[in-house]
Amino acid sequence: MAEKIRCSHILVEKMSTAEQLLQRLAKGESFEALAAQYSIDGSRKRGGDLGYFGRGTMVREFENAAFALKKGEISGLVKTQFGYHIIKRTD
């Protein structure tokens, strides 16, 4: 298993917003553009890019979902204490 992975995410407060974004992604919209427009954290300036991280860095729900993805895959909704995430594994 990979020691470090690279992911991007979109973080929103409402499940309804996250569900709408998942639908837009399924229709082929740009993950990076949607992250820049909708994400509520600082990663929005980088199109959602969180850089490389290893286990024990992120909250458990996020980490479990991120490490379960293959490169290029996008998660479903991942709820954490921060809100609703859509995660894309980029490396």
C-alpha positions in Angstrom: 0.0 0.0 0.0 1.2 3.5 -0.8 3.0 5.3 2.0 1.9 8.7 0.8 -0.9 9.7 -1.6 -1.9 13.0 -3.2 -5.5 14.1 -3.2 -7.7 17.0 -4.0 -11.1 17.6 -2.4 -14.2 19.8 -2.5 -15.4 20.6 1.0 -18.9 22.1 1.5 -21.2 22.5 4.5 -24.5 21.0 3.1 -25.1 17.5 1.9 -27.5 18.9 -0.8 -24.7 21.0 -2.2 -22.3 18.1 -2.2 -24.8 15.9 -4.0 -25.3 18.5 -6.7 -21.6 18.7 -7.2 -21.3 14.9 -7.5 -23.9 15.0 -10.2 -22.0 17.8 -12.0 -18.8 15.8 -11.8 -20.5 12.8 -13.2 -21.5 14.9 -16.2 -17.9 15.7 -16.8 -17.4 19.1 -15.2 -13.9 20.0 -14.0 -13.1 18.9 -10.4 -10.6 21.7 -10.1 -13.0 24.4 -11.3 -15.8 23.2 -9.0 -13.4 23.1 -6.0 -12.2 26.6 -6.8 -15.8 27.8 -6.9 -17.4 25.9 -4.1 -14.9 24.6 -1.5 -15.0 26.3 1.8 -11.4 25.8 2.8 -8.1 27.2 1.7 -7.4 24.4 -0.8 -9.9 26.2 -3.1 -7.1 28.5 -4.3 -5.3 25.3 -5.6 -8.3 23.7 -7.2 -8.8 21.6 -4.1 -5.2 20.2 -4.1 -4.1 19.0 -0.7 -0.7 17.8 -1.7 0.8 14.5 -0.5 0.0 13.1 2.9 0.4 9.8 4.7 -1.7 7.9 7.2 -2.4 9.7 10.5 -2.5 13.2 8.9 -6.1 13.6 8.1 -9.3 12.8 10.1 -10.1 9.1 10.0 -13.2 9.3 7.7 -11.3 11.3 5.2 -8.2 9.2 5.4 -10.1 5.9 5.0 -11.9 7.1 1.9 -8.8 8.7 0.3 -6.6 5.6 0.8 -9.4 3.4 -0.7 -9.4 5.3 -4.0 -7.3 4.4 -7.0 -5.4 7.1 -8.9 -8.0 9.2 -10.8 -11.0 8.0 -8.9 -13.5 10.3 -7.2 -15.2 9.3 -3.9 -18.8 9.6 -3.0 -19.7 11.9 -0.1 -17.5 11.7 2.9 -18.8 13.3 6.1 -16.4 14.6 8.7 -16.6 17.2 11.5 -15.7 19.8 8.8 -18.5 19.1 6.5 -19.0 17.0 3.3 -16.0 16.1 1.2 -15.7 14.8 -2.4 -12.2 13.4 -2.7 -10.2 12.9 -5.9 -7.0 10.8 -5.7 -4.5 12.4 -8.0 -1.4 10.3 -7.3 
